[in-house]
Amino acid sequence: MSFLGHFQIFLFLYALLLLSAQSRKTEHDTESSDDGAEGTRWAVLVAGSKEYENYRHQADICHAYQILRKGGLKDENIIVFMFDDIALNPKNPKRGVIINRPGGEDVYQGVPKDYTGEAVNVENFLNVILGNESGVTGGSGKVVKSGPNDNIFIYYADHGATGFMSMPTGEALYAEDFIKVLERMHLLKRYKKMVIYIEACESGSMFEGLLKTNLNIYAVTASSAEESSSGIYCGYTYPPSPPEYNGLCLGDEFSVSWLEDSELHDMRKETLKQQYQVVKRRTRSSHVCRFGSEELLNDYLVSYIGTNPENKNFSLAALTASQISNLSLVNTREIPLLYLRKKIQNAPVGSPERQEAQKNLIDEMNHRKQIDQNIIEILRLSLNQSNVLDLLTSTRTTGQPLVDDWDCFKTLVKSFKNQCGAKMEYGMKYAGALANICNMGVDVKQHLHRQGNKTQTFFWFPSILSPFLGSQDTAAYTRYVCPDISLAFVLATDMTFLVHFGVDELPG
């Protein structure tokens, strides 16, 4: 072969080498956009709870971080919110370690502590995704500095309810506020495409009737707007969490489904639509839902979460029907009860640990019973209806948002949470009923009265004649008690009434 022939072969091989190197760079560092420009992949991970009993949320988030890092995303482009009270918690049988499945590897190691403790709040979260550094307080100060060629992935694991997601400190993240920020990001061209995964009860209500289809945002939720999600790898499920975890749930069903799928397969070959189908099939306790821009369905997951080079020889394969049926689950709102029952079962008879767990279980059951009674009475009295079942169970037509008057809804939710106890994960299931009060046109006004250092909150319902501050000769009242808080319903002979929170005596 002539020198020219050898030189041509050399040039050909060199060109292939350059193309291969460029391909690897695109897969691991940046994402190539349609117009040839390269953008950055950003990720925001949020565990919106605290306390050891909610172990699974931080486990889910830490697991997601490990997948993103192995997928090629850099720490500078991953922002993590978690209270960080699990790994070193005295109750944790493996101090400094968090696992997301039985026998699983430590997912806590190396996770950046961007926003922890009191810095995990809704204001910081919204300012972070907006890229507003001046609006962030505490934490690392890291924000999403994205532009029009960048893709953003948001994953939020938490307790939820109809219309909002919890935060471990401060106010909740309401659907209306979240959507407004997303729309503002679109207006400011802060991203090219965005994918959002949410793990929570009633998480579909965060987008139902709210997320427009022209924003280049694709969202997947663990459940519809009206149902709970479930925990997995718990003490009463198969496969169970190790005995030393006392029945604790190590993960959430929806989250574990997409996380385990992502860590096994080549994300260059799996699309958003394919993962949705896999996760929906595996998530048996709730209806996995998708919202937003369906144009993104054929995008490969590598564009958002990267891909582990070790997975390049794996082909897409879902769990078999028998494998799925063998997995057992726990309704999210029953997890605290099952955890306490398992602690009682595992503790020696007569031991302080057993007695404490028994007391905590009784307190939790009484707390739930009282919340059930209170919400039913609130609905019956507030709307002057004896049949409250419709108010508790009725939902809006598919495609409609949860509520039209968000100010009314926020007022009711905040007061119900504030006055009926700090631990309101169970009571959050009644958020839909509170929305129904607003949807029936009740004019809810909040008046703050101060007696010394105590704030009194009054809700007026003028839809039933005119409200009043009851005169002692006509008012009759029934008292219902939330834990540590007095909740009195004041009734009058003319059927007007006032819901009166947080006051020990009737106003004179």
C-alpha positions as a Python dict, from the first residue, in 0.01 Angstrom:
ca = {
    (1, 'M'): (0, 0, 0),
    (2, 'S'): (126, 346, -89),
    (3, 'F'): (214, 617, 162),
    (4, 'L'): (-99, 805, 54),
    (5, 'G'): (-312, 501, 127),
    (6, 'H'): (-163, 460, 475),
    (7, 'F'): (-213, 831, 543),
    (8, 'Q'): (-580, 814, 439),
    (9, 'I'): (-636, 519, 673),
    (10, 'F'): (-466, 713, 955),
    (11, 'L'): (-690, 1015, 895),
    (12, 'F'): (-998, 794, 894),
    (13, 'L'): (-905, 626, 1224),
    (14, 'Y'): (-814, 961, 1380),
    (15, 'A'): (-1152, 1103, 1278),
    (16, 'L'): (-1328, 805, 1440),
    (17, 'L'): (-1128, 863, 1759),
    (18, 'L'): (-1230, 1228, 1769),
    (19, 'L'): (-1595, 1140, 1715),
    (20, 'S'): (-1580, 882, 1994),
    (21, 'A'): (-1420, 1129, 2234),
    (22, 'Q'): (-1675, 1395, 2149),
    (23, 'S'): (-1956, 1145, 2201),
    (24, 'R'): (-1825, 1054, 2546),
    (25, 'K'): (-1798, 1422, 2637),
    (26, 'T'): (-2156, 1483, 2531),
    (27, 'E'): (-2281, 1186, 2733),
    (28, 'H'): (-2103, 1271, 3056),
    (29, 'D'): (-2049, 1643, 3076),
    (30, 'T'): (-2301, 1822, 2861),
    (31, 'E'): (-2609, 1760, 2657),
    (32, 'S'): (-2606, 1855, 2290),
    (33, 'S'): (-2899, 2072, 2187),
    (34, 'D'): (-3084, 2059, 1857),
    (35, 'D'): (-2914, 2370, 1720),
    (36, 'G'): (-2563, 2240, 1789),
    (37, 'A'): (-2505, 2439, 2106),
    (38, 'E'): (-2419, 2250, 2420),
    (39, 'G'): (-2610, 2293, 2745),
    (40, 'T'): (-2562, 2180, 3103),
    (41, 'R'): (-2770, 1923, 3288),
    (42, 'W'): (-2891, 2054, 3624),
    (43, 'A'): (-3062, 1858, 3902),
    (44, 'V'): (-3242, 1963, 4220),
    (45, 'L'): (-3317, 1689, 4475),
    (46, 'V'): (-3553, 1755, 4767),
    (47, 'A'): (-3639, 1542, 5071),
    (48, 'G'): (-3922, 1741, 5223),
    (49, 'S'): (-3952, 1571, 5563),
    (50, 'K'): (-3757, 1522, 5883),
    (51, 'E'): (-3741, 1273, 6174),
    (52, 'Y'): (-3620, 916, 6170),
    (53, 'E'): (-3961, 763, 6097),
    (54, 'N'): (-3943, 934, 5754),
    (55, 'Y'): (-3611, 765, 5673),
    (56, 'R'): (-3729, 665, 5325),
    (57, 'H'): (-3748, 1018, 5182),
    (58, 'Q'): (-3383, 1100, 5248),
    (59, 'A'): (-3287, 749, 5136),
    (60, 'D'): (-3466, 807, 4804),
    (61, 'I'): (-3294, 1142, 4752),
    (62, 'C'): (-2947, 1011, 4841),
    (63, 'H'): (-2996, 719, 4602),
    (64, 'A'): (-3094, 961, 4325),
    (65, 'Y'): (-2777, 1161, 4388),
    (66, 'Q'): (-2559, 851, 4345),
    (67, 'I'): (-2728, 771, 4014),
    (68, 'L'): (-2678, 1125, 3885),
    (69, 'R'): (-2310, 1127, 3981),
    (70, 'K'): (-2246, 792, 3818),
    (71, 'G'): (-2437, 927, 3520),
    (72, 'G'): (-2185, 1204, 3470),
    (73, 'L'): (-2350, 1505, 3633),
    (74, 'K'): (-2110, 1720, 3835),
    (75, 'D'): (-2158, 1823, 4197),
    (76, 'E'): (-2161, 2186, 4090),
    (77, 'N'): (-2478, 2111, 3892),
    (78, 'I'): (-2657, 1901, 4156),
    (79, 'I'): (-2834, 2079, 4444),
    (80, 'V'): (-2954, 1871, 4741),
    (81, 'F'): (-3215, 1964, 5002),
    (82, 'M'): (-3243, 1730, 5302),
    (83, 'F'): (-3282, 1788, 5674),
    (84, 'D'): (-2990, 1549, 5738),
    (85, 'D'): (-3117, 1405, 6066),
    (86, 'I'): (-3120, 1038, 5960),
    (87, 'A'): (-2767, 912, 5898),
    (88, 'L'): (-2631, 1006, 6242),
    (89, 'N'): (-2959, 959, 6428),
    (90, 'P'): (-2921, 752, 6749),
    (91, 'K'): (-3204, 526, 6624),
    (92, 'N'): (-3015, 440, 6306),
    (93, 'P'): (-2868, 88, 6350),
    (94, 'K'): (-2596, 174, 6097),
    (95, 'R'): (-2462, 511, 6210),
    (96, 'G'): (-2349, 728, 5922),
    (97, 'V'): (-2509, 497, 5665),
    (98, 'I'): (-2835, 522, 5470),
    (99, 'I'): (-2965, 238, 5254),
    (100, 'N'): (-3257, 240, 5011),
    (101, 'R'): (-3323, -135, 4997),
    (102, 'P'): (-3250, -445, 5207),
    (103, 'G'): (-2882, -529, 5177),
    (104, 'G'): (-2826, -220, 4965),
    (105, 'E'): (-2510, -13, 4953),
    (106, 'D'): (-2463, 309, 5145),
    (107, 'V'): (-2620, 592, 4944),
    (108, 'Y'): (-2533, 866, 5196),
    (109, 'Q'): (-2160, 884, 5138),
    (110, 'G'): (-2053, 1183, 4932),
    (111, 'V'): (-2394, 1351, 4915),
    (112, 'P'): (-2342, 1730, 4920),
    (113, 'K'): (-2499, 1919, 5211),
    (114, 'D'): (-2628, 2217, 5016),
    (115, 'Y'): (-2940, 2291, 5223),
    (116, 'T'): (-2993, 2113, 5555),
    (117, 'G'): (-3190, 2173, 5875),
    (118, 'E'): (-3381, 2500, 5883),
    (119, 'A'): (-3250, 2588, 5535),
    (120, 'V'): (-3479, 2322, 5385),
    (121, 'N'): (-3779, 2547, 5323),
    (122, 'V'): (-4004, 2653, 5040),
    (123, 'E'): (-3850, 2999, 4999),
    (124, 'N'): (-3504, 2855, 4943),
    (125, 'F'): (-3632, 2586, 4707),
    (126, 'L'): (-3816, 2831, 4482),
    (127, 'N'): (-3526, 3077, 4481),
    (128, 'V'): (-3280, 2799, 4401),
    (129, 'I'): (-3466, 2680, 4092),
    (130, 'L'): (-3514, 3043, 3984),
    (131, 'G'): (-3141, 3104, 4019),
    (132, 'N'): (-3203, 3388, 4264),
    (133, 'E'): (-2892, 3391, 4487),
    (134, 'S'): (-3003, 3698, 4682),
    (135, 'G'): (-3324, 3523, 4790),
    (136, 'V'): (-3149, 3226, 4950),
    (137, 'T'): (-3076, 3218, 5325),
    (138, 'G'): (-2849, 2962, 5487),
    (139, 'G'): (-2703, 2660, 5319),
    (140, 'S'): (-2434, 2659, 5052),
    (141, 'G'): (-2597, 2937, 4854),
    (142, 'K'): (-2580, 2722, 4541),
    (143, 'V'): (-2857, 2794, 4288),
    (144, 'V'): (-2948, 2672, 3940),
    (145, 'K'): (-2755, 2901, 3705),
    (146, 'S'): (-2921, 2767, 3394),
    (147, 'G'): (-2982, 2915, 3052),
    (148, 'P'): (-3191, 2852, 2739),
    (149, 'N'): (-2984, 2549, 2630),
    (150, 'D'): (-2986, 2370, 2966),
    (151, 'N'): (-3200, 2080, 3086),
    (152, 'I'): (-3326, 2063, 3445),
    (153, 'F'): (-3431, 1757, 3647),
    (154, 'I'): (-3627, 1808, 3972),
    (155, 'Y'): (-3699, 1518, 4207),
    (156, 'Y'): (-3907, 1577, 4521),
    (157, 'A'): (-3978, 1302, 4779),
    (158, 'D'): (-4201, 1390, 5069),
    (159, 'H'): (-4536, 1384, 5244),
    (160, 'G'): (-4802, 1541, 5031),
    (161, 'A'): (-5170, 1620, 5024),
    (162, 'T'): (-5423, 1752, 4781),
    (163, 'G'): (-5272, 2075, 4650),
    (164, 'F'): (-4943, 2093, 4837),
    (165, 'M'): (-4617, 1928, 4939),
    (166, 'S'): (-4471, 1951, 5287),
    (167, 'M'): (-4144, 2102, 5397),
    (168, 'P'): (-3968, 2015, 5726),
    (169, 'T'): (-3968, 2382, 5825),
    (170, 'G'): (-4193, 2676, 5742),
    (171, 'E'): (-4480, 2677, 5496),
    (172, 'A'): (-4575, 2405, 5250),
    (173, 'L'): (-4510, 2417, 4877),
    (174, 'Y'): (-4850, 2489, 4721),
    (175, 'A'): (-4925, 2382, 4365),
    (176, 'E'): (-5025, 2733, 4259),
    (177, 'D'): (-4695, 2882, 4378),
    (178, 'F'): (-4488, 2606, 4218),
    (179, 'I'): (-4661, 2645, 3881),
    (180, 'K'): (-4616, 3023, 3887),
    (181, 'V'): (-4241, 2982, 3939),
    (182, 'L'): (-4218, 2726, 3657),
    (183, 'E'): (-4403, 2962, 3424),
    (184, 'R'): (-4169, 3244, 3521),
    (185, 'M'): (-3867, 3025, 3449),
    (186, 'H'): (-4009, 2954, 3104),
    (187, 'L'): (-4068, 3324, 3041),
    (188, 'L'): (-3710, 3406, 3144),
    (189, 'K'): (-3573, 3125, 2924),
    (190, 'R'): (-3406, 2958, 3222),
    (191, 'Y'): (-3413, 2613, 3063),
    (192, 'K'): (-3455, 2424, 2738),
    (193, 'K'): (-3641, 2124, 2878),
    (194, 'M'): (-3740, 2020, 3229),
    (195, 'V'): (-3839, 1688, 3386),
    (196, 'I'): (-4004, 1669, 3730),
    (197, 'Y'): (-4061, 1352, 3935),
    (198, 'I'): (-4269, 1381, 4255),
    (199, 'E'): (-4311, 1114, 4522),
    (200, 'A'): (-4598, 1196, 4759),
    (201, 'C'): (-4960, 1124, 4839),
    (202, 'E'): (-5206, 1303, 4608),
    (203, 'S'): (-4906, 1432, 4411),
    (204, 'G'): (-5105, 1447, 4088),
    (205, 'S'): (-5286, 1750, 4232),
    (206, 'M'): (-4965, 1952, 4196),
    (207, 'F'): (-5015, 1957, 3819),
    (208, 'E'): (-5375, 1851, 3744),
    (209, 'G'): (-5538, 2133, 3547),
    (210, 'L'): (-5242, 2362, 3621),
    (211, 'L'): (-4935, 2261, 3418),
    (212, 'K'): (-4962, 2391, 3062),
    (213, 'T'): (-4846, 2172, 2775),
    (214, 'N'): (-4642, 2443, 2600),
    (215, 'L'): (-4376, 2496, 2868),
    (216, 'N'): (-4142, 2212, 2764),
    (217, 'I'): (-4195, 2061, 3108),
    (218, 'Y'): (-4276, 1692, 3160),
    (219, 'A'): (-4390, 1583, 3508),
    (220, 'V'): (-4449, 1238, 3656),
    (221, 'T'): (-4620, 1182, 3992),
    (222, 'A'): (-4638, 880, 4220),
    (223, 'S'): (-5015, 902, 4247),
    (224, 'S'): (-5320, 1073, 4111),
    (225, 'A'): (-5474, 1381, 4272),
    (226, 'E'): (-5696, 1170, 4500),
    (227, 'E'): (-5490, 876, 4629),
    (228, 'S'): (-5205, 789, 4861),
    (229, 'S'): (-4867, 652, 4763),
    (230, 'S'): (-4690, 364, 4942),
    (231, 'G'): (-4370, 273, 5119),
    (232, 'I'): (-4165, -31, 5025),
    (233, 'Y'): (-3899, -248, 5191),
    (234, 'C'): (-4072, -217, 5530),
    (235, 'G'): (-4078, -458, 5821),
    (236, 'Y'): (-4419, -597, 5726),
    (237, 'T'): (-4352, -622, 5352),
    (238, 'Y'): (-4161, -850, 5120),
    (239, 'P'): (-3873, -815, 5093),
    (240, 'P'): (-3859, -671, 5447),
    (241, 'S'): (-3621, -418, 5591),
    (242, 'P'): (-3360, -581, 5821),
    (243, 'P'): (-3491, -659, 6174),
    (244, 'E'): (-3269, -396, 6336),
    (245, 'Y'): (-3467, -125, 6155),
    (246, 'N'): (-3782, -213, 6356),
    (247, 'G'): (-4013, -221, 6056),
    (248, 'L'): (-3893, 109, 5910),
    (249, 'C'): (-3961, 161, 5539),
    (250, 'L'): (-3636, 205, 5346),
    (251, 'G'): (-3795, 349, 5034),
    (252, 'D'): (-4109, 457, 4850),
    (253, 'E'): (-4270, 241, 4583),
    (254, 'F'): (-4268, 492, 4296),
    (255, 'S'): (-3922, 624, 4380),
    (256, 'V'): (-3760, 283, 4414),
    (257, 'S'): (-3921, 184, 4084),
    (258, 'W'): (-3759, 461, 3879),
    (259, 'L'): (-3433, 457, 4077),
    (260, 'E'): (-3374, 84, 4037),
    (261, 'D'): (-3469, 103, 3670),
    (262, 'S'): (-3224, 389, 3614),
    (263, 'E'): (-2927, 228, 3787),
    (264, 'L'): (-2954, -90, 3579),
    (265, 'H'): (-3012, 29, 3224),
    (266, 'D'): (-2835, 229, 2959),
    (267, 'M'): (-3008, 566, 2972),
    (268, 'R'): (-2891, 637, 2616),
    (269, 'K'): (-3136, 370, 2502),
    (270, 'E'): (-3430, 428, 2737),
    (271, 'T'): (-3679, 710, 2677),
    (272, 'L'): (-3891, 899, 2926),
    (273, 'K'): (-4194, 718, 2788),
    (274, 'Q'): (-4034, 377, 2833),
    (275, 'Q'): (-3940, 451, 3193),
    (276, 'Y'): (-4291, 581, 3262),
    (277, 'Q'): (-4435, 252, 3135),
    (278, 'V'): (-4192, 46, 3344),
    (279, 'V'): (-4256, 247, 3660),
    (280, 'K'): (-4633, 255, 3610),
    (281, 'R'): (-4638, -123, 3573),
    (282, 'R'): (-4431, -179, 3885),
    (283, 'T'): (-4617, 78, 4101),
    (284, 'R'): (-4923, -122, 4203),
    (285, 'S'): (-5068, 74, 4495),
    (286, 'S'): (-5136, 400, 4309),
    (287, 'H'): (-5183, 537, 3959),
    (288, 'V'): (-4859, 690, 3829),
    (289, 'C'): (-4958, 997, 3627),
    (290, 'R'): (-4785, 1218, 3373),
    (291, 'F'): (-4850, 1582, 3285),
    (292, 'G'): (-4720, 1857, 3063),
    (293, 'S'): (-4536, 1844, 2732),
    (294, 'E'): (-4568, 1503, 2570),
    (295, 'E'): (-4319, 1612, 2304),
    (296, 'L'): (-4052, 1514, 2556),
    (297, 'L'): (-4170, 1152, 2583),
    (298, 'N'): (-3925, 1028, 2321),
    (299, 'D'): (-3626, 1202, 2483),
    (300, 'Y'): (-3364, 966, 2618),
    (301, 'L'): (-3309, 978, 2993),
    (302, 'V'): (-2940, 1051, 2943),
    (303, 'S'): (-3045, 1406, 2854),
    (304, 'Y'): (-3156, 1463, 3214),
    (305, 'I'): (-2995, 1215, 3454),
    (306, 'G'): (-2696, 1091, 3255),
    (307, 'T'): (-2601, 724, 3226),
    (308, 'N'): (-2356, 495, 3398),
    (309, 'P'): (-2098, 366, 3143),
    (310, 'E'): (-2106, 30, 3322),
    (311, 'N'): (-2465, -13, 3205),
    (312, 'K'): (-2390, 12, 2832),
    (313, 'N'): (-2446, -360, 2776),
    (314, 'F'): (-2778, -370, 2961),
    (315, 'S'): (-3094, -379, 2753),
    (316, 'L'): (-3431, -248, 2864),
    (317, 'A'): (-3615, -520, 3056),
    (318, 'A'): (-3899, -471, 3299),
    (319, 'L'): (-3962, -686, 3605),
    (320, 'T'): (-4171, -992, 3534),
    (321, 'A'): (-4531, -1006, 3655),
    (322, 'S'): (-4436, -1262, 3921),
    (323, 'Q'): (-4152, -1043, 4050),
    (324, 'I'): (-4386, -745, 4078),
    (325, 'S'): (-4661, -943, 4252),
    (326, 'N'): (-4412, -1064, 4514),
    (327, 'L'): (-4333, -708, 4623),
    (328, 'S'): (-4553, -595, 4912),
    (329, 'L'): (-4626, -239, 5020),
    (330, 'V'): (-4751, -17, 5302),
    (331, 'N'): (-4983, 280, 5260),
    (332, 'T'): (-4778, 589, 5340),
    (333, 'R'): (-5012, 713, 5612),
    (334, 'E'): (-5005, 376, 5792),
    (335, 'I'): (-4626, 361, 5813),
    (336, 'P'): (-4598, 536, 6156),
    (337, 'L'): (-4843, 287, 6312),
    (338, 'L'): (-4668, -17, 6167),
    (339, 'Y'): (-4330, 116, 6275),
    (340, 'L'): (-4448, 155, 6636),
    (341, 'R'): (-4613, -188, 6637),
    (342, 'K'): (-4290, -344, 6514),
    (343, 'K'): (-4095, -165, 6788),
    (344, 'I'): (-4336, -306, 7048),
    (345, 'Q'): (-4300, -652, 6899),
    (346, 'N'): (-3920, -640, 6902),
    (347, 'A'): (-3871, -482, 7247),
    (348, 'P'): (-3848, -704, 7560),
    (349, 'V'): (-4166, -730, 7765),
    (350, 'G'): (-4171, -467, 8040),
    (351, 'S'): (-3873, -277, 7901),
    (352, 'P'): (-3873, 106, 7887),
    (353, 'E'): (-3842, 84, 7507),
    (354, 'R'): (-4158, -125, 7483),
    (355, 'Q'): (-4352, 99, 7722),
    (356, 'E'): (-4249, 411, 7532),
    (357, 'A'): (-4350, 258, 7199),
    (358, 'Q'): (-4687, 149, 7344),
    (359, 'K'): (-4753, 500, 7474),
    (360, 'N'): (-4654, 656, 7142),
    (361, 'L'): (-4882, 418, 6953),
    (362, 'I'): (-5181, 499, 7175),
    (363, 'D'): (-5111, 871, 7145),
    (364, 'E'): (-5088, 847, 6766),
    (365, 'M'): (-5415, 653, 6739),
    (366, 'N'): (-5595, 899, 6967),
    (367, 'H'): (-5450, 1188, 6769),
    (368, 'R'): (-5588, 1040, 6447),
    (369, 'K'): (-5928, 971, 6598),
    (370, 'Q'): (-5955, 1329, 6716),
    (371, 'I'): (-5856, 1466, 6376),
    (372, 'D'): (-6122, 1247, 6211),
    (373, 'Q'): (-6389, 1378, 6448),
    (374, 'N'): (-6282, 1740, 6411),
    (375, 'I'): (-6278, 1751, 6033),
    (376, 'I'): (-6620, 1587, 6010),
    (377, 'E'): (-6764, 1839, 6254),
    (378, 'I'): (-6600, 2129, 6073),
    (379, 'L'): (-6759, 2020, 5746),
    (380, 'R'): (-7100, 1951, 5899),
    (381, 'L'): (-7120, 2284, 6076),
    (382, 'S'): (-6949, 2502, 5820),
    (383, 'L'): (-7187, 2406, 5541),
    (384, 'N'): (-7493, 2325, 5752),
    (385, 'Q'): (-7512, 1975, 5608),
    (386, 'S'): (-7568, 1653, 5795),
    (387, 'N'): (-7422, 1435, 5520),
    (388, 'V'): (-7052, 1517, 5505),
    (389, 'L'): (-6954, 1206, 5310),
    (390, 'D'): (-6984, 1392, 4981),
    (391, 'L'): (-6758, 1668, 5107),
    (392, 'L'): (-6497, 1417, 5219),
    (393, 'T'): (-6496, 1212, 4900),
    (394, 'S'): (-6608, 1435, 4615),
    (395, 'T'): (-6346, 1534, 4358),
    (396, 'R'): (-6344, 1769, 4063),
    (397, 'T'): (-6365, 1661, 3702),
    (398, 'T'): (-6039, 1531, 3554),
    (399, 'G'): (-5842, 1817, 3407),
    (400, 'Q'): (-5969, 2074, 3657),
    (401, 'P'): (-5738, 2217, 3924),
    (402, 'L'): (-5803, 2128, 4286),
    (403, 'V'): (-5945, 2467, 4376),
    (404, 'D'): (-6018, 2804, 4219),
    (405, 'D'): (-5966, 3023, 4525),
    (406, 'W'): (-5615, 2936, 4640),
    (407, 'D'): (-5612, 3205, 4909),
    (408, 'C'): (-5916, 3044, 5071),
    (409, 'F'): (-5755, 2700, 5052),
    (410, 'K'): (-5420, 2814, 5193),
    (411, 'T'): (-5593, 2990, 5483),
    (412, 'L'): (-5787, 2678, 5583),
    (413, 'V'): (-5490, 2442, 5545),
    (414, 'K'): (-5248, 2661, 5740),
    (415, 'S'): (-5487, 2708, 6031),
    (416, 'F'): (-5587, 2344, 6042),
    (417, 'K'): (-5219, 2248, 6060),
    (418, 'N'): (-5118, 2519, 6305),
    (419, 'Q'): (-5398, 2466, 6553),
    (420, 'C'): (-5441, 2089, 6546),
    (421, 'G'): (-5084, 1986, 6616),
    (422, 'A'): (-4743, 2006, 6455),
    (423, 'K'): (-4746, 1646, 6332),
    (424, 'M'): (-5017, 1659, 6072),
    (425, 'E'): (-4906, 1400, 5815),
    (426, 'Y'): (-5223, 1201, 5882),
    (427, 'G'): (-5453, 1503, 5888),
    (428, 'M'): (-5320, 1615, 5551),
    (429, 'K'): (-5542, 1356, 5387),
    (430, 'Y'): (-5835, 1591, 5453),
    (431, 'A'): (-5692, 1874, 5242),
    (432, 'G'): (-5931, 1783, 4962),
    (433, 'A'): (-6226, 1831, 5197),
    (434, 'L'): (-6099, 2178, 5288),
    (435, 'A'): (-6073, 2254, 4917),
    (436, 'N'): (-6437, 2152, 4879),
    (437, 'I'): (-6536, 2416, 5135),
    (438, 'C'): (-6372, 2681, 4918),
    (439, 'N'): (-6520, 2537, 4599),
    (440, 'M'): (-6871, 2569, 4746),
    (441, 'G'): (-6828, 2944, 4768),
    (442, 'V'): (-6778, 2982, 5140),
    (443, 'D'): (-6626, 3324, 5207),
    (444, 'V'): (-6348, 3253, 5452),
    (445, 'K'): (-6198, 3555, 5622),
    (446, 'Q'): (-5924, 3543, 5878),
    (447, 'H'): (-5923, 3783, 6169),
    (448, 'L'): (-5642, 3792, 6418),
    (449, 'H'): (-5716, 3905, 6771),
    (450, 'R'): (-5454, 3932, 7037),
    (451, 'Q'): (-5508, 3871, 7405),
    (452, 'G'): (-5176, 3923, 7573),
    (453, 'N'): (-4928, 3702, 7389),
    (454, 'K'): (-5188, 3469, 7243),
    (455, 'T'): (-5316, 3498, 6888),
    (456, 'Q'): (-5674, 3397, 6820),
    (457, 'T'): (-5780, 3302, 6467),
    (458, 'F'): (-6142, 3331, 6360),
    (459, 'F'): (-6300, 3197, 6043),
    (460, 'W'): (-6628, 3350, 5935),
    (461, 'F'): (-6879, 3170, 5718),
    (462, 'P'): (-7129, 3439, 5603),
    (463, 'S'): (-7293, 3193, 5365),
    (464, 'I'): (-7513, 3093, 5660),
    (465, 'L'): (-7684, 3420, 5756),
    (466, 'S'): (-7466, 3679, 5931),
    (467, 'P'): (-7174, 3580, 6155),
    (468, 'F'): (-7145, 3704, 6507),
    (469, 'L'): (-6933, 3691, 6817),
    (470, 'G'): (-7185, 3502, 7022),
    (471, 'S'): (-7377, 3668, 7301),
    (472, 'Q'): (-7379, 3453, 7611),
    (473, 'D'): (-7757, 3425, 7630),
    (474, 'T'): (-7804, 3276, 7282),
    (475, 'A'): (-7483, 3092, 7214),
    (476, 'A'): (-7443, 2724, 7271),
    (477, 'Y'): (-7112, 2563, 7202),
    (478, 'T'): (-6954, 2224, 7171),
    (479, 'R'): (-6585, 2184, 7238),
    (480, 'Y'): (-6363, 1950, 7040),
    (481, 'V'): (-6000, 1924, 7135),
    (482, 'C'): (-5703, 1888, 6903),
    (483, 'P'): (-5389, 1776, 7087),
    (484, 'D'): (-5297, 2053, 7332),
    (485, 'I'): (-5522, 2301, 7150),
    (486, 'S'): (-5881, 2398, 7220),
    (487, 'L'): (-6111, 2398, 6918),
    (488, 'A'): (-6459, 2532, 6985),
    (489, 'F'): (-6750, 2556, 6747),
    (490, 'V'): (-6983, 2836, 6852),
    (491, 'L'): (-7343, 2798, 6743),
    (492, 'A'): (-7631, 3042, 6764),
    (493, 'T'): (-8004, 2995, 6768),
    (494, 'D'): (-8031, 3163, 6425),
    (495, 'M'): (-7794, 2900, 6281),
    (496, 'T'): (-7511, 3142, 6223),
    (497, 'F'): (-7182, 3017, 6350),
    (498, 'L'): (-6814, 3077, 6394),
    (499, 'V'): (-6525, 2835, 6384),
    (500, 'H'): (-6298, 2947, 6664),
    (501, 'F'): (-5944, 2807, 6685),
    (502, 'G'): (-5692, 2824, 6965),
    (503, 'V'): (-5896, 2988, 7241),
    (504, 'D'): (-5969, 2839, 7581),
    (505, 'E'): (-6275, 3050, 7653),
    (506, 'L'): (-6545, 3204, 7438),
    (507, 'P'): (-6500, 3574, 7362),
    (508, 'G'): (-6711, 3802, 7580),
}
